[in-house]
Amino acid sequence: MSKDCRPLKDYVECIETLPDGTKVETRIPYAKNDPGPSLPRRAKNFAVATVKHKAKGSPTASDADVDARFAICQACESFEFRSNRQLTDGTVIELGKCLDLGCGCVLANSHYQGTNKLRWADQQCPIGKWGEVDGQDTV
């Protein structure tokens, strides 16, 4: 396994070669001066959103809605790029973070399988960039 990293203008790009020959690309942004909300505030924001989401039946947004929301976030001044990860099938997972004090969540495109507020249909952007979408109840 080998890892080759090089600094670029806005991030450090690393390409790791796994034992099976698969190449995984990661982009690590340089830290911004604005760290966004503190960890306790992010935890509170996420806890409130989770309670509301569960109370509404945990509706999920479609892949198209997730990607549309993510594109809006990427264009926002509060968005901080985190990384791109390319899977062996060529799929790219894009990750970022919202620095707005009313949010602070890690955000991702539709290929991400972890917890992602953009996947929650009942959620809305704290600064009004995107709203709720029709979703499918999962409970």
Sequence and secondary structure as in RCSB ss.txt:
>XXXX:A:sequence
MSKDCRPLKDYVECIETLPDGTKVETRIPYAKNDPGPSLPRRAKNFAVATVKHKAKGSPTASDADVDARFAICQA
CESFEFRSNRQLTDGTVIELGKCLDLGCGCVLANSHYQGTNKLRWADQQCPIGKWGEVDGQDTV
>XXXX:A:secstr
 EEEEEE SSEEEEEEE TTS EEEEEEE   S   S HHHHHHHHHHHHHHHHHTT  B  HHHHHHHHHHHHT
STTEEEEEEEE TTS EEEEEEE  TT   EEE TT  S  GGGBTT   TTSSS     B   
